[in-house]
Structures are given as structure tokens and as C-alpha cells.
Amino acid sequence: MQRIRNRTFRAVLAEGRAVRAAGVHDALGAMLAEQAGFAAVWASGLGISASRCVPDASLLTMTEYLQAAVQMQRQVSIPVVADCDSGFGNNLNITHMVHEYEAAGITAVCVEDKQYPKRNSFAPGNQDLVDTAAFADKIAIAKRAQSDEDFFVIARTEALISGLGVDEALNRGYAYAAAGADAMLVHSKQPTSAEVHAFLEQWDGRVPVVVVPTTYPDWHFDDAVKAGASMVIYANQGLRATIEALRTTFDSIITHGSSADLEVDLASVNDVFELQRLRQWLELER
């Protein structure tokens, strides 16, 4: 069976069209995202940790997150953008992270300016950030650590999540871009896009901006692009849909004693075989 030829994230972004990325937690999700037409997948820290039923709070190791991202990338031709939390530790850790992800064939990573260990942006409790200069140094070190000029580092600021306001988010964004970040991700948990829109209105365009409309889902992709976003990540919709679909399916089987009422809405076994590329594998035996 032929090995899938992957495109780098930098090449996809260079095409000039805004990128839609789907948050996934395994290779099956990555394949379904590619089939749906997404240009990239987001190896979601929340999704990967949720698939293990542990909190998104720096509990899993870098190796576990990397393994999940690699399993995704091996099955799709679109690039995987890996959510790497706050870099898994100090400046030595982020150097090791870049070496390992790059060697494994992941062409883009995202690192956020939270203190380590971090917790999910929507979880209750403190969302403390590291000093701006310290995180800029971390970004600079990450860029120096890469060996392939195509490797892409997204710097994510949680200034809006921490309630520090748009001006602080902009100041951090400019510092991270000056340190070498290839793009900026600005994150908000407000119920509308107003905060992120204000950031984009004042951003000077020195690097592309990534947005994540989780708590403001009514912001249409076209409107986000018009406002200045170069990438929109639908980070956890797939995870949440999976949970609801499994819950509904399993509850129905217990309630009705069979799956007969569900079968019309379920994927066929042949569909499963197609996703597994069973025919191509069987051809290897001939």
C-alpha cells in the first residue's frame, strides 16, 4: 500500500485561502475531517486527554500527545497542527519537543503562554500566564531548534482568557511575532466574537492570526476571514458530537433491547472497511 504523501502546513497556508481545521483526537477523526473537506486537522489537547478520560491539565506526557498526532498524520494527506500546551515544560523541554515533533513528520505545532502545568482554557480556576519576555524567549528557542525551514510554530496567547484585555493580547502577540512565531492564535471565552474582532481590527498583519470560535459558534467562517483571520479551528465540536452520538446510541440499545431502530442512521460495516482501507491491505496478500 502506497504511503500517503503529506503536505506541510506552511504550504497549505501559502495557497492564500483561509484554512479550516477540525479538532480531532485520533486517526479516524482525522480521516473523516479530510473527507469532509477540512484543509488541516488540529490534534486537540482537550480531545486527546478526553479520549483517555483524564483532564486537559498537563497530565499526559509529550510522548502520548505526539503518538496521537503521528497516528493522525500517517493516515491523511492534510497537515496535522499539534496542540502542544505550554511546551511541556521549560526551554529545554520545548527544544526537545520541536526535535521530536519535527522528526516524526508533524509540520506545525502550537504553544500557549500559560504557566506549566496548564489547565484547559474553559476550566474553572486560575489561568495564569508566564511573563511576556519569558514566553517570547521560548518561541525564539523553538524556532532555533527546528532544522527544516518549513516547520511552523504558532504562538498562542491566553491574555483574553485570563481577562487581561485586547491591548495585552496585542502586546504579547507583537512580542511573540518579533521572537519568530510564524502565526498568532488569539483565544477568547466570551459568548460573542467581539473581543477577537477587536484584536483583529488592531492587528498589523505581521503574521497570520488563528481563531477558535468555541464559545461564539455563530461567527461564520466567511465573517472571520473578512475580519482578518487566516485560520479557523473548530477545536472540540467533533469530540462533543462523538460523545453525544455514542451516548444516544448506547442508551437506545439498553432502552429498546436491540439496535434495530438505529441501523438506518448508523454507518455500515462496509463503510468501516473503507475507512480502514481493507481492500488495499488485502491486495498486499496477492
Phi, psi and omega in degrees: 000132183292141177287138179290132178270116184271146173262143179285155178295322180300320180294319179296315181294328183290347179293343175095351177266143177297144186261131170258128180238139178256130175287127180224166180234000178204176184294324179299315177299321179297317179296317180294324177295317179296317179298326181287340178112008176292146182272347179202164172239149180253112178284089193288127175297320176297314182296315182295317179291321179296326179293342174262359182060041172233155181296153174278078188213043179060031179276320178283155181273165174304319182300320180292318177294319180296316180302317179296316180296319180294319178300323176295309187296330180292341186254355183227158177266342177281155184284146172266128172257116189268125173284112185248030176050229181260022177094007176065027176139219185270196184293329175292321179296319182289329174297313178299319179301312180299314179304313185289315180293318180296315180297331182276356178094009174276128188257358179210138177228157177232132181233137184251159187268030173275157173290149176264135357286149182260169170229159182305144185300333183260001179281149178292157178109184184294143175235060187288139180257156172280165177301142182304311182297323181294319179287325175300320176298320180297318178296316179299320179293320178300318180291324177291333184284336184287150179252341180252126183295343179280344181299137192240126181245117176262125176265127183250123175259134178256023182300319179289322177300322182277001178077022183271351172092169185293320181300318179293321177298318178295314180300317178294318180300316179295321179295320182288323176296319179296332180281350176119002179303139180277340178200163177243134171252124177247128190241140179219150175245019177286156183283354175230170181275006189303315181298312181293322178299319178296320176300312183296324179298327183262348181293137186271003173080015184292331170221159179297156179243137179250138179233159185225089186279068180277311183269356175231063189291348180279357178286107184295146180307315181298323179290323177297319179293316178300327180285346177122002180284139176260345180209137177237123181254124173264084202286326186224010180296321179295317178300313183293323178294321179298314180301313183293320181294316179294318180299314180296317181296311183292321177298320182294320179297317178295318184291316187261352176083358177200175178256011187305316182291344184265336193305325182296335182259359182265150173297146179282162176297325177296327175297318176300315179300320179297316179295331177278353185056042185301318182300316180296322179293318180294329178297337179294337181278346185281000000 
